[in-house]
């Protein structure tokens, strides 16, 4: 399977069907990008509000309960299946499938070579069990407000640590530094 990493390719000669396929892929990419980038700012706003009112331990419920509700509502509105995944997941439902894992690992390699994590994205048409769909992922870099729950042992308060251990006994989502890839928005739509 050849994965497209959204770097422009200029072929010497394009057939009409190739031009049409590129236009279709570009339209899908633009739509997927718009859907994927619409949720994080809303989630961050809700997190900031909750942190201001209930501290970081109160914000855990935002990521646990409200973020999936926001993704479900955006999925219903947009027609795209939306979720968050991570190589170091907290929520057991955030485990990447094989395609998502490969893209996340590629994001890590690309970030290690100097690409800015906030620019990392991948999209392509895939065929799985005979069904075509368009898949897209956008990296989610760790922001300052994320560190209170996802940072180092020094950054996570005892109250947050206690709540996380109670809710997520198999938590793998700590030890991040500012700007590191915390996970990704992953979206999919059947074609």
N, C-alpha and C positions, 0 to 999 in steps of 0.2 A: 504494500500500500504506500503510495507516495503522498506525503503530507505537505501541504502548502503552508509556508510560514510567512506569507504576506510580504515577500520581498519582490519587487517588480522584475519581471522577466520580459525582455523585448525580443520576440522571435523575428527572424528575417522574413518569413512568409507565413501568413495566417489564412486558413480557409474560412469560408463564411460560417461553417458550423463551429470552428474554433473561436471565432469572434463572438458568436452567439453564446457559447459556453462560458467564455470569459465574462461577458456581460451578465449572464445569469449568476456566476460565482460572485461577481462584484456586488450585485444587488443583494444576494444572500449575506455576503460579508457585511455590507453596510447595515442591513436590517439586524443581523445578529449582534454587531458591535453596539448599535443603539440600545437594544434590549439589555445586553450585558452591562453596559455602563450606566443604565438608569437606576439600578438598585443600590449599589454601594453608597452613593451620596445620601440617599434616603436613610439607609441603615446607619450611617455615621451620624446623621442629625439626631436620630432616635437614641443612639448610644450616648452622644454628648449630653442630651437632655437627661437621660437616666443617670449618668455619672454625676451630673450636677445635683440631682435630687437624692439619689440613693447610694452614691459612691460606686466604685468599680464592682463590688460584690452584687449590687443591684442590677448592674448592666449585664451580668451573666445571663439573666432571663431574656434579655433582648436578643442575644445571639442564639440562645436555645429555642425560644418560642416565637418571637416576633420576626426574626429573619426568615425562617421557613414559611411563615404566614405571608410575608411580603413576596417571597419567591413564588408561592402558590398563586397569589393574586395576580402577579405580573405574568405568570404562565397562562392563566385563564384569559387575561386581557390580550396578550400578544400571540398566543398560539404556539409559543416555544416552551419546551420543558426546561426549567431553570433550577439549578442547585449550586451549592458550593462544595468543593472537594479540596483535599489536602493530602500530601504525602505523610504528614504528621497530623493525623486527624484527632479531634477532640470528640466530636459526635460520631458514634459508630455508623451513622447514615452517610457520613461524608467521605467514605472510602472510595477512591477513584476506581473506575473500571479500567480495563487494559488500555484503551485508547487514551483516556484521561491521564493515566499513570505515565504513559509514554510522552505525552505533551508536557506534563509537569516536570518530568526528568529533563526534557529538552529545555524548558524554561530555566531550570537550575543551571544547566551547562551554558546557556546563552548569557545568563546573568554573571556567571563566573568569568566569562570572557569580556565583560564590561558593558553589555547591553543593559539599559535602564529597565529595571523590573516593571515599572509602570507602563512601559511600551510593549511588553511581551503579549502576543496574542497568536492564535493559530486557528485556522478554519479550513474545512474541506468537506467534500461530499464523500460519504462512506457507505459501504454496502455491508449490512450485517444480517445474516440469516435470510439473504435474498431481498432485503428491504433497504431502499436508499433513504438516507437522511443527510442533512447538513449539520455538522457539529462545529462548535466554536468554543474557544476558551480564552479568557482574559486573566492574566496574572493579578493577584491581589497582594501588593506589597504591605508589609507590616508598617502601620502608622503609629505615631506617638501614643494615641489613646489605646491602641491594641496591647501595648507593653504591660499594662496593669494586670492583664490576664494571660498574656502569651509571652511575656518577657522572661528575663533571667530570674533566678531565685531572689535576688536583691530587689527586683522591681515588683514582684508579686507579694502582696501583703499576706499576713497569716490568715485574715478573714477570707480573702479571695481563695487562697490555697485550700482552706477547710471546705469551702462551698464547692470548689471544683472537684476535690476528692470525693465528696458525697455524691455529686451529680455524675461525675465522669471518672470512675475508678481506673479506667484504662487510658486516661488522657495522655496523648503524645504531643500535644500542641503548646509546649512551653519551650523556653530557651531561645526565642527569636530575638533578633536585633532589629533596630529601625531600618526599614527599607528591604529587608529580606522577604523572599516570596513566602507568604503565609499559606497560600493556597490559590484557588482560581474560581472564577465564575465559569460554569460550564453550561452550555445551552445546546439544545438539539431540536430539530423539527423534521418530521417525515417529509419526503418529497414525493 
